[in-house]
């Protein structure tokens, strides 16, 4: 039986929140046993992420609208990567990375709402337009691609990450390390910790918490600046967060 004194000294939500803030931010969970699905895994970015994660020892499934395309890409990459149709990929994965083209983002997620229910979904899509002046950011009605994903997938846990990675470096077998930080956004610390831990599986890479999903637009938009940097300097630029 709980007494008034017991209730007075029982941890409450505020106490738990303060304890969480005192936690070592680099004390991250073990994600090595989780299966990662990559929707859009036949495109450059998705293919590169699948390759890097599998090379680090992660179990990876590539998803595509056509199972044959996914299986062909998986066979080319090797490393135990499997290829499946998008719905099968989503269903069989613990964490799902969305790396589809912006033009097909909403349609893809709408079709997979049931398969993605209860899953941690990591959106790395950058809404961009291109004209004679180069790349420029688009702003979705929901505020960002990640917020659009959260609106379309109310039964999923949505985070945003892996926006600023060079697909060229990700796919290059001669590149041993990817020297960059990954800005991670989400509503739950447990989920962003999982994403940070997943990023840290890739040598040279580090996941850094960068706020809630409402801040995703400027993170997605920064890719337009990096494209300009890369074109001017013939580089594959990434980001580093200093003093962290």
ABEGO torsion letter per residue (X at the ends): XBBAAAAAABBBAAAAAAAAAABBAABBBBAAABBBBBBGAABAAAAAAAAAAAAAGBBBBBBBABAAAAAAAAAAAEGGBBBBBAAAAAAABABBBBABBAAAAAAAAAAAAAAABGBBBBBABBBBBBBAAEBBBBBBAAGBAAAAAAAABAABBBBBBGAABBAAAAABAABABBBBBBBBBEABAAAAAAAAAAAAABBGBBBBBAEBAAAAAAAAAAAAAAAAAAAAAGBBBBBBBBGX
